[in-house]
């Protein structure tokens, strides 16, 4: 093992040697960072220290040090309470959960609201994706844990928001990345402010990247082409930002592994995922996915100077379209029933929305004040969704993994309308109260156009409404210590996928599925000692959920969902950082989580699943762990920055065992991995510089399951984590 690490250690030593040689040019203030600022929670920028709820930030430098800036999972482990699992399967989005909310999702992101520069990456039904997040252009990523802001709706776990960096310099940038398992990436960025007055006039940033990877498992190759344009204008009282982005990420799907497969060879791919080399070769379906998405959005902010307490306004609008085709490994025999939707998913979706808000501010005597935000939001999406058989022909000439005869044809739409208000009053110098409420409704409608003998008309409509209050009380004990208590109500409507089919096999929407609601409470403290470079955030929380949505059946390519009663999530989170001196710094994030079912319920082990087939049902006893959650996780970092342009670091990540299904019949084992990183920059004159980054992840080549596919119908629960992997990145910036 040490022999295999010698090239890495040698490279680290070389960078350290260069750093020492240039030590006389180091900045005495190197390693210091400004206090994190956030917008999430109140709708206007403030210090994270001043928020009465758990909020974390990951800045641009940290995102860069964490890897090729392709996946959020690279850097988000340092946020306690948040799990972002890289599935090493680019045909599926990241598996993200916050305080156990969202853990059940086997596709897309559920339980959190996602935003990029104020534009939702979450659809009106609550399901989202983060593949188009431009991490290279981010100033920071903010994470609000829990439903403690009325500014966001239809989620229980909180908010993840990307904030792009402002355009203040003129430069062109070229990034070249290479790494293990065929990783290669090229990225070009050009940005410039225009105008003679600093901070006024137009600015523009254009970026494009292309990423490819072969993967460490057979049939796990992927590509991603991403393009982003940001056009801004800043006037005396107005700021307008227009963003346009495009993403095209075709990917092969290696699927999960059974326990036996994972134990035998965790880096293999199950045979049904592989392509057919010739007809009649066996059950091989060439599982894969293609996606195309384009989106445009605009935000206009105006500051009022002449309307008294009315301080500012903000209006955001967006429009996008997304097309997906996915070829699944659904057995041919399973597709015989006329109600079976086939093994190929194909949809074209359009989505759009508006969000407008006003901000009032009143100054009171004795340095006290009042702030009030009120607004309304409208979100809509519509899609043409089709299903096809994943085969053509029969017998020896049968071809699998292709698009065959149609099995599904629907027109689906979702509409979400919300109104919200949130106020904050500093009623004494040291005490601040926050009150808010959000009320709205989510409307679903489907028009079934695939009507055949044995497959009736499934057209239907449903509506869910909610009113979610939030409240918080914050005590400024002294300038370095804040203590707070927060409470809020969370709401999650079922997604379209969860409503699509009924567990009893009947026609129409799964109309008996109710929305999931939760009552959550949090007590926390935030302490800063600027003189010693110390920062500590700690919180304990309790979340009680009614009508938790869980899997009812998962067989034959069709998942159905049910309400499984009450659940309880409670836990503790600690985040700490220490700037030991101008060169050394450390960080720590620890999470403890208990997430259990309070009520017993029946789940299905085989189809058909109904009262007439009791042998196909199994009891999930009260007290079982919620599938997909871990009782503990942690992150630690020690970094040495001998001069302004050099950074060496070691990182540790760990996680406890994870239940793969509701019955807790098996678990993915706990694990811990280490990573090493080294970066150095060179300046050439006043406007040119080169930065090199080297990383080695999973240094000791630990074998582990990095994520699980919850309640997977074929028991292919396990998605292996990456073996030891190296990465090298070069960034050239040329000012002009």
C-alpha positions in Angstrom: 0.0 0.0 0.0 2.8 2.4 0.9 4.5 1.6 -2.4 1.4 2.7 -4.3 1.2 5.9 -2.4 4.9 6.9 -3.0 4.1 9.0 -6.1 1.4 10.9 -4.2 3.6 11.5 -1.2 6.4 12.6 -3.4 4.2 15.1 -5.2 3.0 16.5 -1.8 6.6 16.8 -0.7 7.5 18.7 -3.8 4.7 21.2 -3.4 5.6 21.6 0.3 9.2 22.2 -0.7 8.1 24.9 -3.2 6.0 26.5 -0.5 9.0 26.6 1.9 11.2 28.1 -0.7 8.7 30.9 -1.3 7.8 31.4 2.4 9.3 34.9 2.5 6.5 36.0 0.1 3.7 34.6 2.2 0.9 36.7 3.4 0.8 37.2 7.2 -2.9 37.0 7.1 -3.0 33.8 5.0 -5.6 31.3 6.2 -8.0 33.9 7.6 -11.5 33.9 6.1 -14.4 36.3 6.3 -17.4 35.3 8.4 -19.9 33.3 6.2 -22.8 35.2 4.8 -26.1 33.6 3.9 -29.4 34.6 2.1 -31.2 31.3 2.9 -33.8 31.8 5.6 -34.6 35.5 5.5 -34.3 36.4 1.9 -31.6 39.0 2.5 -27.9 38.7 3.2 -26.7 38.4 6.8 -24.1 36.6 8.8 -24.8 32.9 9.3 -24.0 33.6 13.0 -27.1 35.8 13.3 -29.6 33.2 12.0 -31.9 31.4 14.6 -31.6 28.0 12.9 -29.0 25.6 11.6 -27.4 26.9 8.5 -24.1 26.0 6.9 -22.0 27.3 4.1 -19.4 25.8 1.8 -17.3 28.5 0.1 -15.7 28.6 -3.4 -12.2 27.7 -2.1 -13.5 24.6 -0.4 -15.5 23.5 -3.4 -12.4 23.8 -5.5 -10.2 21.9 -3.1 -12.7 19.0 -2.9 -12.3 17.8 -6.5 -13.3 18.4 -10.1 -16.5 20.3 -9.1 -18.9 17.9 -10.8 -20.9 16.6 -7.8 -22.1 18.3 -4.6 -21.0 15.1 -2.7 -17.3 16.2 -3.1 -17.6 19.0 -0.5 -20.8 18.7 1.5 -19.7 16.2 4.1 -18.5 19.1 6.2 -22.1 20.2 6.8 -23.5 18.3 9.8 -26.9 16.8 9.5 -26.6 16.6 5.7 -25.9 13.4 3.8 -24.9 13.7 0.1 -24.0 10.3 -1.2 -22.1 9.9 -4.5 -23.7 6.8 -6.0 -20.9 6.4 -8.6 -23.8 6.0 -11.0 -24.2 9.1 -13.1 -27.6 7.9 -14.5 -29.0 8.6 -11.1 -28.8 11.9 -9.3 -27.1 12.2 -6.0 -28.7 10.7 -2.9 -29.3 13.6 -0.6 -31.0 13.6 2.8 -31.2 16.2 5.6 -31.9 14.9 9.2 -33.2 11.7 7.5 -35.7 13.5 5.3 -35.3 12.4 1.6 -33.6 9.2 2.5 -36.3 7.1 0.9 -35.8 8.5 -2.6 -34.2 6.1 -5.0 -34.3 8.6 -7.9 -34.0 12.4 -7.8 -33.8 14.5 -4.7 -36.8 14.4 -2.3 -37.5 16.2 1.0 -35.4 19.3 0.3 -35.9 22.5 -1.8 -33.0 23.1 -4.2 -32.1 26.5 -5.7 -29.5 27.9 -8.0 -29.3 31.7 -7.8 -32.9 31.9 -6.5 -34.3 29.7 -9.3 -35.8 26.4 -8.1 -34.2 23.1 -9.1 -37.2 21.4 -7.4 -40.3 20.8 -9.4 -43.8 21.8 -8.0 -44.4 18.3 -6.7 -41.3 18.4 -4.5 -38.8 16.3 -6.6 -35.6 17.9 -7.8 -32.1 17.4 -9.2 -28.8 19.1 -8.8 -26.9 17.9 -11.9 -27.0 21.3 -13.5 -25.5 23.2 -10.5 -22.4 25.1 -11.7 -20.1 24.5 -8.8 -17.2 26.2 -10.7 -19.1 29.4 -10.8 -20.3 29.3 -7.2 -19.4 31.8 -4.6 -20.9 29.5 -1.9 -23.5 26.8 -1.3 -25.9 27.4 1.6 -27.7 24.7 3.5 -30.7 25.3 5.8 -31.6 22.3 7.8 -35.2 21.9 8.8 -38.4 23.8 7.8 -37.6 26.9 9.7 -38.2 29.5 7.0 -41.6 30.5 5.5 -39.8 31.6 2.4 -39.7 28.0 1.0 -42.4 25.4 0.6 -43.1 21.6 0.0 -40.1 20.2 1.9 -39.3 18.8 5.3 -35.6 18.6 5.4 -34.7 22.2 4.4 -33.0 24.0 1.6 -29.8 23.7 -0.5 -29.0 26.9 -2.4 -26.1 27.7 -4.7 -25.1 31.4 -4.9 -23.0 32.4 -7.9 -20.0 34.7 -7.4 -20.4 38.2 -8.6 -18.5 39.4 -11.7 -15.9 41.9 -10.5 -12.8 41.0 -12.5 -12.0 40.6 -16.2 -10.3 37.3 -16.9 -10.4 34.1 -19.0 -9.9 30.8 -17.3 -9.0 27.3 -18.5 -9.4 24.2 -16.3 -8.0 20.8 -17.3 -8.7 17.8 -15.0 -7.6 14.2 -15.1 -8.0 11.3 -12.7 -8.6 7.6 -12.0 -11.0 5.5 -14.0 -10.7 7.6 -17.1 -11.8 10.9 -15.5 -11.1 13.9 -17.8 -12.6 17.3 -17.9 -12.1 20.6 -19.7 -13.7 23.9 -18.6 -13.5 27.4 -20.1 -14.8 30.5 -18.4 -14.7 34.1 -19.6 -16.1 37.0 -17.5 -15.9 40.8 -17.5 -17.6 43.8 -16.0 -18.4 46.6 -18.3 -18.7 50.3 -17.5 -16.5 53.0 -16.0 -18.0 53.0 -12.5 -17.0 50.1 -10.3 -20.1 48.0 -9.3 -22.3 49.7 -11.9 -23.3 48.8 -15.4 -23.3 45.4 -17.2 -21.3 42.3 -16.5 -21.1 38.9 -18.2 -19.8 35.5 -17.5 -19.8 32.6 -20.0 -18.7 29.1 -19.0 -18.7 25.7 -20.7 -17.4 22.3 -19.6 -17.2 18.8 -20.8 -16.7 15.9 -18.4 -16.1 12.2 -19.1 -15.4 9.2 -16.9 -15.2 5.5 -17.6 -16.1 4.4 -14.1 -14.6 1.7 -11.9 -17.4 -0.7 -12.6 -18.2 -2.2 -16.0 -21.0 -0.3 -17.8 -20.7 2.9 -15.6 -19.3 5.4 -18.2 -20.8 8.9 -18.2 -20.4 12.3 -19.9 -21.6 15.7 -19.0 -21.7 18.8 -21.1 -22.6 21.9 -19.2 -22.9 25.5 -20.4 -23.9 28.6 -18.4 -24.3 32.2 -19.2 -24.8 34.9 -16.6 -25.7 38.5 -17.7 -26.0 41.1 -14.9 -26.8 44.8 -14.7 -26.4 47.0 -11.6 -27.8 50.5 -11.4 -28.2 53.0 -8.6 -31.1 51.1 -7.1 -31.6 48.1 -9.3 -29.9 44.8 -9.9 -30.9 42.4 -12.7 -29.4 39.0 -13.3 -30.3 36.7 -16.2 -29.0 33.2 -16.3 -29.2 30.6 -19.1 -27.9 27.0 -18.8 -27.8 23.8 -20.7 -26.9 20.3 -19.6 -26.5 17.0 -21.5 -25.4 14.1 -19.3 -25.7 10.7 -21.0 -24.8 7.9 -18.7 -24.7 4.1 -18.4 -26.5 2.5 -15.5 -24.6 -0.3 -13.7 -27.5 -0.8 -11.3 -27.0 -2.0 -7.7 -25.7 -5.3 -6.3 -27.2 -7.9 -4.2 -25.6 -8.9 -0.9 -24.1 -12.0 -2.5 -22.7 -10.0 -5.4 -21.3 -7.2 -3.2 -19.6 -9.8 -1.0 -18.1 -11.7 -3.9 -16.9 -8.6 -5.9 -18.1 -5.1 -5.0 -16.7 -3.7 -8.2 -18.7 -5.9 -10.6 -21.9 -5.0 -12.5 -24.9 -7.3 -12.5 -25.4 -9.0 -15.8 -28.8 -7.6 -16.7 -27.3 -4.1 -16.9 -24.9 -5.0 -19.6 -25.5 -4.6 -23.4 -26.3 -7.5 -25.7 -23.5 -8.3 -28.0 -25.7 -10.5 -30.1 -29.5 -11.5 -30.1 -30.3 -14.4 -27.9 -27.3 -13.8 -25.6 -29.4 -13.7 -22.4 -31.1 -11.2 -20.3 -29.0 -8.1 -20.9 -30.8 -4.8 -21.2 -28.0 -2.2 -21.7 -29.4 0.0 -18.9 -28.7 3.7 -19.5 -30.2 7.2 -19.4 -30.1 10.3 -21.6 -31.0 13.8 -20.5 -31.3 17.2 -22.0 -32.2 20.3 -20.1 -32.3 24.0 -20.9 -33.3 26.7 -18.5 -33.5 30.5 -18.5 -34.2 32.6 -15.4 -34.1 36.3 -14.3 -34.1 38.1 -11.0 -34.8 41.8 -10.5 -34.0 43.5 -7.2 -35.0 47.1 -6.5 -34.2 49.2 -3.6 -36.7 51.9 -2.5 -35.3 55.1 -1.0 -38.5 57.2 -0.9 -41.3 54.9 0.3 -40.6 55.0 4.0 -40.5 51.5 5.6 -40.8 49.7 2.2 -37.1 48.8 1.6 -36.7 46.6 -1.4 -38.5 44.2 -3.8 -37.4 41.1 -5.6 -39.0 39.3 -8.6 -37.7 36.0 -10.0 -39.0 34.3 -13.1 -37.8 31.2 -14.9 -38.7 28.7 -17.7 -37.1 25.4 -18.6 -37.6 22.1 -20.4 -36.2 18.7 -19.6 -36.2 15.5 -21.7 -35.3 12.1 -20.3 -35.2 8.6 -21.7 -34.2 5.7 -19.5 -33.8 2.1 -20.4 -34.4 -0.2 -17.4 -33.7 -3.9 -16.7 -37.4 -4.9 -16.5 -37.8 -8.6 -17.3 -39.7 -9.3 -20.5 -42.1 -11.7 -18.8 -43.0 -8.9 -16.3 -44.3 -6.7 -19.0 -47.1 -9.1 -20.1 -49.9 -7.5 -18.0 -51.7 -4.7 -20.0 -51.2 -2.3 -17.0 -47.4 -2.7 -17.0 -45.8 0.6 -18.2 -42.8 -1.1 -20.0 -39.1 -1.0 -19.4 -38.4 2.3 -21.1 -39.3 5.7 -19.5 -39.5 8.6 -21.8 -40.8 12.1 -20.9 -40.6 15.7 -22.1 -41.3 18.3 -19.4 -41.7 22.0 -19.4 -41.7 24.0 -16.2 -42.0 27.7 -15.2 -42.5 29.9 -12.2 -42.7 33.3 -10.6 -41.8 34.5 -7.1 -42.2 38.1 -6.0 -41.6 39.5 -2.6 -41.4 42.9 -0.7 -39.2 43.8 2.3 -40.1 46.4 4.9 -37.7 47.7 7.6 -38.5 49.9 10.6 -35.9 51.3 12.9 -36.8 51.4 16.6 -35.1 53.2 19.5 -32.1 51.7 21.2 -30.6 50.0 18.2 -33.7 47.8 17.7 -35.5 47.1 14.5 -38.2 45.2 12.6 -38.0 43.5 9.3 -40.9 42.0 7.4 -41.0 40.0 4.2 -44.1 39.1 2.2 -44.6 37.4 -1.1 -46.2 34.9 -3.4 -45.0 32.2 -5.7 -46.5 30.3 -8.6 -44.9 27.1 -10.1 -46.1 24.9 -12.9 -44.9 21.9 -14.8 -46.4 19.9 -17.6 -45.1 16.8 -19.3 -45.8 14.2 -22.0 -44.8 10.9 -20.4 -44.5 7.7 -22.4 -43.6 4.1 -21.6 -42.3 1.5 -24.0 -41.3 -2.1 -24.0 -37.5 -2.6 -23.7 -37.4 -5.3 -26.3 -38.2 -6.1 -29.9 -39.1 -9.6 -31.3 -39.3 -13.0 -29.6 -37.3 -16.1 -29.2 -33.7 -16.4 -30.5 -34.1 -13.2 -32.5 -35.3 -11.1 -29.6 -33.3 -7.9 -29.0 -33.2 -6.4 -25.5 -32.3 -2.9 -24.3 -34.1 -1.1 -27.2 -37.3 1.0 -27.5 -40.2 -1.3 -28.4 -43.9 -1.1 -28.5 -45.7 1.7 -26.5 -47.2 0.9 -23.1 -47.9 4.3 -21.6 -49.1 7.7 -22.9 -50.0 10.5 -20.4 -50.2 14.3 -20.2 -49.3 15.3 -16.6 -49.4 18.7 -14.9 -48.6 20.1 -11.5 -49.4 23.5 -10.2 -48.3 25.0 -6.9 -49.5 28.4 -5.6 -48.1 29.9 -2.3 -48.4 33.0 -0.3 -45.9 33.7 2.6 -44.9 36.2 5.2 -42.1 36.3 7.7 -41.2 39.0 10.2 -38.4 39.6 12.6 -38.5 42.0 15.6 -35.6 42.9 17.9 -37.7 43.7 20.9 -34.7 44.3 23.1 -31.0 44.8 22.3 -30.3 41.1 22.9 -33.6 39.3 22.1 -35.0 38.8 18.6 -38.2 36.9 17.7 -39.1 35.5 14.2 -42.6 34.6 13.1 -43.7 33.4 9.7 -46.3 31.4 7.8 -46.6 29.9 4.4 -49.9 28.7 2.9 -50.6 27.1 -0.5 -51.9 24.2 -2.5 -50.5 21.7 -4.9 -52.7 20.5 -7.8 -52.1 17.3 -9.8 -53.8 16.3 -13.0 -53.2 13.5 -15.4 -54.8 12.8 -18.8 -54.4 9.1 -19.7 -54.3 8.5 -23.4 -53.2 4.8 -23.4 -56.4 2.9 -23.0 -56.5 -0.7 -24.0 -58.4 -3.9 -23.1 -57.4 -4.6 -19.5 -56.0 -1.1 -19.0 -58.7 1.4 -18.4 -58.7 5.2 -18.3 -56.4 6.3 -15.4 -57.1 10.0 -15.8 -57.5 11.7 -12.5 -56.9 14.9 -10.4 -55.8 15.5 -6.8 -55.2 18.6 -4.7 -53.2 19.1 -1.4 -53.3 22.2 0.7 -51.2 23.3 3.6 -50.4 26.1 6.1 -47.0 26.0 7.7 -46.1 28.3 10.6 -42.5 28.9 11.8 -41.3 30.7 14.9 -37.9 31.3 16.5 -36.5 33.1 19.5 -32.9 34.2 19.7 -30.9 35.5 22.7 -27.6 37.3 22.1 -25.9 36.3 25.3 -22.8 38.3 24.4 -21.2 39.5 21.1 -19.7 36.0 20.7 -22.6 33.7 21.7 -26.1 33.3 20.3 -28.6 30.8 21.7 -31.9 30.1 20.0 -35.0 27.9 19.8 -37.0 27.3 16.6 -40.1 25.5 15.6 -41.8 24.8 12.3 -44.1 22.7 10.4 -42.9 20.7 7.3 -45.1 19.6 4.4 -44.4 17.1 1.6 -46.9 16.4 -1.1 -46.5 13.1 -2.9 -44.5 13.4 -6.1 -46.1 12.4 -9.5 -44.1 9.2 -9.4 -45.5 8.3 -6.0 -49.1 9.0 -7.2 -48.8 7.2 -10.5 -49.8 3.7 -9.4 -52.0 2.1 -6.7 -50.7 -0.6 -4.4 -53.8 -2.7 -5.1 -53.3 -2.6 -8.8 -56.4 -0.5 -9.5 -56.8 2.2 -12.1 -56.3 5.9 -11.5 -54.1 7.9 -9.2 -53.0 6.5 -5.8 -55.7 8.8 -4.4 -55.4 7.4 -0.9 -51.9 8.7 -0.5 -51.9 11.6 1.9 -49.4 14.4 2.2 -46.6 14.0 4.8 -46.5 16.6 7.6 -44.0 17.1 10.4 -43.6 19.2 13.5 -40.0 20.1 14.2 -38.2 21.8 17.0 -34.6 22.8 17.4 -32.5 24.3 20.2 -29.1 25.5 19.2 -26.1 27.7 20.0 -23.5 29.5 18.0 -20.2 30.7 19.5 -17.4 32.7 17.9 -14.0 33.6 19.4 -12.4 35.7 16.7 -9.2 36.3 18.7 -8.5 32.5 18.9 -10.0 31.7 15.4 -12.7 29.4 16.9 -16.2 28.8 15.7 -18.7 26.3 17.1 -22.3 25.6 16.0 -24.4 23.0 17.9 -28.0 22.0 17.7 -30.4 19.3 19.0 -33.7 18.7 17.2 -36.8 16.7 17.4 -39.1 16.0 14.4 -42.4 14.1 14.6 -44.0 13.2 11.3 -47.5 12.1 10.5 -48.5 10.1 7.4 -44.8 9.3 6.5 -44.7 8.3 2.8 -43.0 4.9 2.3 -42.7 2.2 -0.3 -45.7 -0.2 -0.5 -44.5 -2.4 -3.4 -41.5 -2.5 -5.6 -41.6 -5.2 -8.3 -41.8 -5.6 -12.0 -40.5 -2.1 -12.7 -43.3 -0.5 -10.8 -43.0 1.1 -7.4 -46.1 2.1 -5.4 -46.3 4.1 -2.2 -48.3 4.2 1.0 -48.6 6.2 4.2 -46.8 4.2 6.9 -48.0 6.2 10.0 -45.9 8.2 12.4 -42.2 8.5 12.6 -39.7 10.2 14.9 -36.4 11.8 14.0 -34.2 13.3 16.7 -30.6 14.0 16.8 -27.7 16.3 17.6 -25.3 18.1 15.3 -21.9 19.8 15.9 -19.9 21.9 13.4 -16.6 23.5 14.5 -13.7 25.2 12.9 -10.4 26.4 14.4 -7.9 28.7 12.7 -5.0 27.5 14.9 -2.6 30.1 13.6 -2.0 31.8 10.3 -0.9 28.5 8.7 -2.9 25.7 10.4 -6.7 25.2 10.5 -9.0 22.4 11.5 -12.7 21.6 10.9 -15.1 19.1 12.4 -18.7 18.0 11.7 -20.5 15.4 13.7 -24.0 14.1 13.4 -26.1 11.7 15.6 -29.5 10.7 14.2 -32.2 8.4 15.5 -34.9 7.9 12.8 -37.5 5.3 13.5 -41.0 4.2 12.6 -43.4 4.8 15.5 -46.2 2.6 14.0 -46.1 -0.9 12.7 -47.2 -1.4 9.1 -47.3 -4.0 6.3 -45.0 -3.8 3.3 -45.0 -6.0 0.2 -42.4 -8.6 -0.6 -43.9 -9.8 -3.8 -46.7 -9.0 -6.3 -49.7 -9.1 -6.2 -49.9 -7.4 -2.9 -53.4 -7.3 -1.5 -55.6 -8.9 1.1 -56.2 -11.9 -1.1 -52.4 -12.7 -1.1 -51.4 -12.3 2.6 -48.2 -14.3 2.0 -46.8 -11.5 -0.1 -46.9 -9.1 2.8 -44.6 -8.7 5.7 -44.8 -6.7 9.0 -42.5 -3.8 9.7 -42.5 -3.6 13.5 -42.6 -0.3 15.3 -39.1 0.9 16.3 -37.4 -0.1 13.1 -34.9 2.3 11.6 -36.1 4.4 8.6 -34.4 2.8 5.6 -31.6 4.8 4.1 -30.6 6.6 7.3 -27.5 6.3 9.4 -27.2 6.8 13.2 -24.0 8.7 12.9 -21.7 10.4 10.5 -18.7 12.7 10.7 -16.1 14.7 8.9 -12.7 16.1 10.0 -10.0 18.1 8.3 -6.6 19.3 9.2 -5.0 21.8 6.7 -1.6 23.5 6.6 -1.3 26.7 4.6 2.4 27.7 4.7 1.8 30.7 2.4 -1.1 32.3 0.6 -0.9 30.1 -2.5 -0.2 26.7 -1.0 -2.5 24.4 0.9 -2.0 20.8 2.1 -4.7 18.9 3.9 -5.9 15.6 5.2 -9.6 14.7 5.4 -11.5 12.0 7.2 -15.1 10.9 6.5 -17.1 8.3 8.3 -20.6 6.9 8.4 -22.5 4.3 10.5 -24.4 1.3 9.1 -27.5 2.0 6.9 -30.7 -0.1 6.7 -31.4 -1.1 3.1 -35.1 -1.7 3.6 -38.0 -1.0 6.0 -37.8 -4.4 7.6 -34.1 -3.8 8.4 -33.2 -7.3 7.2 -29.8 -6.1 6.0 -27.5 -3.2 6.4 -24.7 -1.5 4.5 -21.8 -1.6 6.9 -20.3 1.5 8.4 -17.1 2.9 6.9 -14.4 5.5 7.2 -12.1 6.9 4.6 -9.2 9.3 4.4 -8.2 11.7 1.7 -5.1 13.8 1.0 -4.9 17.0 -1.0 -2.2 19.4 -2.1 -2.5 22.6 -4.1 -0.2 25.4 -5.1 -0.4 28.6 -7.1 2.1 30.5 -9.2 1.8 34.1 -10.2 3.1 35.5 -13.5 3.0 39.2 -13.4 -0.1 41.0 -12.1 -2.8 39.3 -14.2 -1.8 35.7 -14.8 -1.7 32.7 -12.5 -1.7 29.0 -12.5 -3.1 26.7 -9.8 -2.4 23.0 -9.5 -4.5 20.6 -7.3 -3.7 17.0 -6.4 -6.1 14.8 -4.5 -6.2 11.2 -3.4 -9.5 9.9 -2.1 -10.0 6.7 -0.1 -6.3 6.5 0.5 -6.3 3.1 2.2 -8.6 1.6 -0.6 -11.4 0.8 1.8 -14.2 -1.4 0.3 -17.6 -0.1 1.3 -21.1 0.6 0.1 -21.3 4.3 -0.5 -25.0 4.4 -0.9 -28.0 2.1 -0.9 -31.1 1.8 -3.2 -33.9 1.8 -0.6 -36.3 -1.1 -0.8 -35.0 -2.2 -4.2 -37.4 -4.9 -5.6 -34.7 -7.3 -6.8 -32.7 -6.9 -3.6 -30.0 -5.0 -5.5 -29.6 -2.6 -2.6 -25.8 -1.9 -2.6 -24.0 0.8 -4.6 -20.2 0.4 -4.0 -18.1 3.4 -3.0 -15.1 4.3 -5.1 -11.8 2.5 -4.6 -8.7 4.6 -4.1 -8.8 7.4 -6.7 -6.4 10.2 -7.7 -7.3 13.5 -9.3 -5.1 16.3 -10.8 -6.5 19.7 -11.8 -4.8 22.6 -13.4 -6.4 26.1 -13.6 -4.9 28.9 -15.7 -6.3 32.4 -15.2 -5.4 35.2 -17.6 -6.6 38.7 -16.7 -7.3 41.4 -19.3 
